[in-house]
Amino acid sequence: ALELLGTPRATQWQAWRVLAAVLRLGNVVVSAAADGGTEVARVDEGESAASLEAAAQLLGVSHTALSSAVTTRCLKAGGEFIQTPQTCAAAAEVRDGLAKALYSRLFDRL
């Protein structure tokens, strides 16, 4: 169908990669871990970590950067940036928001 619309093959391939990454992000499970008495989010081991790794590879970013983007937030205080851990619920919202934004922008581009 994309070929009938005149979409170049390279663009089609990129679209499939983004779509696969969105599906992989849906398999990432974020759970709570204790860190000094406070709840912090972390990506579960096993299949969840493998899904995060695959999504990062499909998007062309490092898995540590993607994991950090989901599980921490960056605040600017004065002239410096401070990273603080997300709660489990906030990290799940970030993961879902990222998937929705990628999906939306994919079809905006096509």
C-alpha positions as CSV (number, residue, x, y, z in Angstrom):
1,A,0.0,0.0,0.0
2,L,2.9,2.4,0.8
3,E,4.4,1.7,-2.6
4,L,1.2,2.7,-4.3
5,L,1.4,6.0,-2.5
6,G,4.9,6.5,-3.8
7,T,6.6,6.1,-0.5
8,P,10.3,5.3,-1.0
9,R,11.5,1.9,0.2
10,A,13.9,3.5,2.7
11,T,11.1,5.4,4.3
12,Q,8.9,2.2,4.4
13,W,11.8,0.4,6.2
14,Q,12.1,3.2,8.7
15,A,8.4,3.2,9.4
16,W,8.5,-0.6,10.0
17,R,11.4,-0.1,12.4
18,V,9.5,2.6,14.4
19,L,6.4,0.4,14.5
20,A,8.4,-2.6,15.7
21,A,10.0,-0.4,18.4
22,V,6.6,0.8,19.6
23,L,5.4,-2.8,19.9
24,R,8.6,-3.7,21.8
25,L,8.1,-0.8,24.2
26,G,4.7,-2.3,25.0
27,N,6.5,-5.4,26.3
28,V,8.7,-3.4,28.7
29,V,7.6,-4.0,32.3
30,V,8.6,-1.4,34.9
31,S,8.6,-2.4,38.6
32,A,9.4,-0.7,41.9
33,A,12.6,-1.2,43.7
34,A,13.6,0.2,47.1
35,D,16.5,2.7,47.2
36,G,17.1,4.0,50.6
37,G,13.5,3.7,51.7
38,T,12.1,5.4,48.6
39,E,10.4,3.7,45.6
40,V,12.3,3.9,42.3
41,A,11.5,2.5,39.0
42,R,13.5,-0.1,37.2
43,V,13.1,-2.2,34.1
44,D,12.4,-5.9,34.9
45,E,15.1,-8.4,34.0
46,G,14.6,-11.1,31.3
47,E,12.1,-10.6,28.5
48,S,11.4,-7.0,29.6
49,A,15.1,-6.0,29.4
50,A,15.4,-7.8,26.0
51,S,12.4,-5.8,24.7
52,L,14.0,-2.6,25.9
53,E,17.2,-3.6,24.2
54,A,15.4,-4.4,20.9
55,A,13.4,-1.2,21.0
56,A,16.6,0.8,21.6
57,Q,18.3,-0.9,18.7
58,L,15.4,-0.3,16.4
59,L,15.4,3.4,17.3
60,G,19.1,3.7,17.0
61,V,19.8,4.7,20.6
62,S,21.7,3.0,23.4
63,H,19.7,0.8,25.7
64,T,21.1,2.6,28.7
65,A,19.9,5.9,27.3
66,L,16.4,4.5,26.7
67,S,16.2,2.9,30.1
68,S,17.3,6.1,31.7
69,A,14.8,8.1,29.7
70,V,12.0,5.9,31.1
71,T,13.1,5.4,34.7
72,T,14.6,8.9,35.5
73,R,13.6,12.5,35.0
74,C,15.9,15.4,34.3
75,L,15.3,18.7,36.1
76,K,17.1,21.9,35.4
77,A,18.1,23.7,38.6
78,G,19.8,27.0,38.0
79,G,22.5,26.2,35.4
80,E,22.8,22.5,36.0
81,F,20.7,19.4,35.3
82,I,19.8,17.0,38.0
83,Q,18.5,13.4,37.4
84,T,16.1,12.0,39.8
85,P,14.5,8.5,39.8
86,Q,10.9,8.1,38.7
87,T,8.3,6.2,40.6
88,C,7.0,3.0,39.0
89,A,3.7,4.6,38.0
90,A,5.5,7.7,36.5
91,A,7.9,5.5,34.6
92,A,5.0,3.4,33.1
93,E,3.4,6.7,32.0
94,V,6.6,7.8,30.4
95,R,7.0,4.5,28.6
96,D,3.4,4.7,27.3
97,G,3.7,8.4,26.4
98,L,6.9,7.6,24.4
99,A,5.2,4.8,22.5
100,K,2.2,7.0,21.8
101,A,4.3,9.9,20.6
102,L,6.4,7.6,18.3
103,Y,3.2,6.1,16.8
104,S,1.6,9.5,16.3
105,R,4.7,11.0,14.7
106,L,5.1,8.0,12.4
107,F,1.8,8.6,10.8
108,D,2.2,12.3,10.8
109,R,5.3,11.7,8.7
110,L,3.7,9.2,6.3
